[in-house]
Amino acid sequence: MNVPSSVFEAVPERRGTNCYKWDHRPENARGTPLLPMWVADMDFACPPAVREALESRIAHPVYGYTFEPAAHRRAFGEWQRDRNRWEIEQEWLVQAPAVMPAVRAAILALTEPGDGVVIQPPVYYPFFDAVRDNGRELVLNPLVEETADERKAPYGVRYSMDLDHLESVIGPRTRMVLLCSPHNPTGRVWSKAELAALAEICLRHDLIVVSDEIHCDLRRERTPFIPFAALGAEAAARTVACHSASKAFNVAGIATAHVVVPARELRERLSATLSRLGMTLPNILAMEASHAAYGASASWLDSLVRHLDEQIAWLASELSSRFGPDDAVTMSPIEGTYLAWLDLRALLGRTGRTHRDAERALLEEAALWLSDGRQFGENGEGFFRMNLATSRSTLADGVSRLETAVRFLESPA
Ligand SMILES: Cc1ncc(COP(=O)(O)O)c(C=O)c1O
């Protein structure tokens, strides 16, 4: 059963639901409410099977302590086998409250204070704090941009890993790589060759890989996703892979995560830390939502991905028709995620404006709230991230506001 694409066009009204995106919405200095296109959740209704499972559980009036049922673990395992050709043993699974708590617990469990943890900016900004808050050292291995002649218009910069640089920054106390795969915000879905090269370095330097794979089900149709632990036994033995239904099925508010840890010793250390932190009790509704997502929502996800493909193609063509001749705004090819990484550097260079000017123009002239690229690291300067998992009309509104900001920046100061 295919879900018609119109399901994703008629988005529900989210205002009045304590929605972070639409109810936590400041005004600019002129008193105009900002159009929010920053936070990474979707405006679409979640899959019908998820709602039905929640409604049926809510109908029973007792919501006491629960556990993760074996059938839910099996549904997750079958999902990974069918979608990603990844065979998971049930005993490898550790349940956690959400992905970021799992990442933080893995840092605590598997490294010591003062140890180095590698991240690859521009990257999901909570990674920085997850390392720093726990008294570990950030080891930065910035992504690099493909050269201009490798780019395929209308798309802009595509990133890759700089593994020579990684080798040069690994020190005696570097213990872990915090990998974002697929990569938020750049939209990269790492190839098998790239991941295998990274795995070889991690093996040689005895690094643990915490692979945040939360976006793995949101990728373009013909882009395969390679789970880090599926690269082979040696990679699996050092992987802590973090998964959740929350992004792909839009259930971030009823969070839970599956952490896949094939190596028993790492798994036991992680479980002991989660237990020490009191993070072992699953949420009864999250169990239902996640189970129905992995167990009964495959065709919904396929339709969602097709809809996102259309949104991405539409945005690319708008950017090229509105800003094409001088590439005032380009976007990275979106191989995964529903996030557009917008590059305004050519515009800023040409007009002599700064990132701060662009931020001000977006907020004050256009009332458009994007994620500020600098949050993702120093090499996010000149970039803004736009969430396109919304109706076409909201996306169109966002694009015309973006144009307002661009024309303002182009006007004489
Ligand atoms: C790469 C990445 N990891 C983790 C999260 C958050 O996951 P959770 O809400 O399960 O902690 C996000 C949310 O945007 C994300 O993009």
Ligand as a Chemical Component Dictionary entry (heavy atoms), coordinates in Angstrom:
data_LIG
# 
_chem_comp.id                   LIG 
_chem_comp.type                 NON-POLYMER 
_chem_comp.pdbx_formal_charge   0 
_chem_comp.three_letter_code    LIG 
# 
loop_
_chem_comp_atom.comp_id 
_chem_comp_atom.atom_id 
_chem_comp_atom.alt_atom_id 
_chem_comp_atom.type_symbol 
_chem_comp_atom.charge 
_chem_comp_atom.model_Cartn_x 
_chem_comp_atom.model_Cartn_y 
_chem_comp_atom.model_Cartn_z 
_chem_comp_atom.pdbx_ordinal 
LIG C1 C1 C 0 22.703 13.397 14.210 1  
LIG C2 C2 C 0 21.677 13.492 15.307 2  
LIG N1 N1 N 0 21.831 12.761 16.423 3  
LIG C3 C3 C 0 20.940 12.809 17.429 4  
LIG C4 C4 C 0 19.836 13.633 17.361 5  
LIG C5 C5 C 0 18.900 13.690 18.520 6  
LIG O1 O1 O 0 18.470 12.420 18.869 7  
LIG P1 P1 P 0 17.626 12.176 20.190 8  
LIG O2 O2 O 0 16.491 13.148 20.155 9  
LIG O3 O3 O 0 17.192 10.741 20.081 10 
LIG O4 O4 O 0 18.570 12.414 21.334 11 
LIG C6 C6 C 0 19.637 14.405 16.216 12 
LIG C7 C7 C 0 18.491 15.326 16.122 13 
LIG O5 O5 O 0 18.430 16.191 15.296 14 
LIG C8 C8 C 0 20.574 14.331 15.162 15 
LIG O6 O6 O 0 20.431 15.047 14.039 16 
# 
loop_
_chem_comp_bond.comp_id 
_chem_comp_bond.atom_id_1 
_chem_comp_bond.atom_id_2 
_chem_comp_bond.value_order 
_chem_comp_bond.pdbx_ordinal 
LIG C1 C2 SING 1  
LIG C2 N1 SING 2  
LIG C2 C8 DOUB 3  
LIG N1 C3 DOUB 4  
LIG C3 C4 SING 5  
LIG C4 C5 SING 6  
LIG C4 C6 DOUB 7  
LIG C5 O1 SING 8  
LIG O1 P1 SING 9  
LIG P1 O2 DOUB 10 
LIG P1 O3 SING 11 
LIG P1 O4 SING 12 
LIG C6 C7 SING 13 
LIG C6 C8 SING 14 
LIG C7 O5 DOUB 15 
LIG C8 O6 SING 16 
# 
